């Protein structure tokens, strides 16, 4: 897919927010269901193996939806979403991490999250 402007990436993040929130919920359900299925695991009111498989299928659907938007889903726990962009004629990834209220970070594609920097205020 193409590059996002900062405005497009911020708008896409807002459009994706309900999907991202559902990923967080389904992820938590999957962890709880998985823990209940191991020998000696605590039972859960969420169900058993069928519900675990359904949660996994739903999580895959949601992750595919994010990827099809042109955003790059880089992590699920915590959620990490990158938007390919160009900043001062340099390829970057606008970077959003679960818990952040806005899209305010970027990093070079070759550096990953460890190279995250705040977007300059003039952008």
Buried (B, 14 or more C-beta within 10 A) or exposed (E): EEBBEBEBBBEBBEEBEEBBEBBBEBBEBBEBBBEBBEEEEEEBEBBEEEBBEBBBEBBEEBBEBBEEBBBBBBEBEEBBBBBBBEBEEEEBBBBBBBEBEEBBBBBBEEEBBEBBEEBEEEE
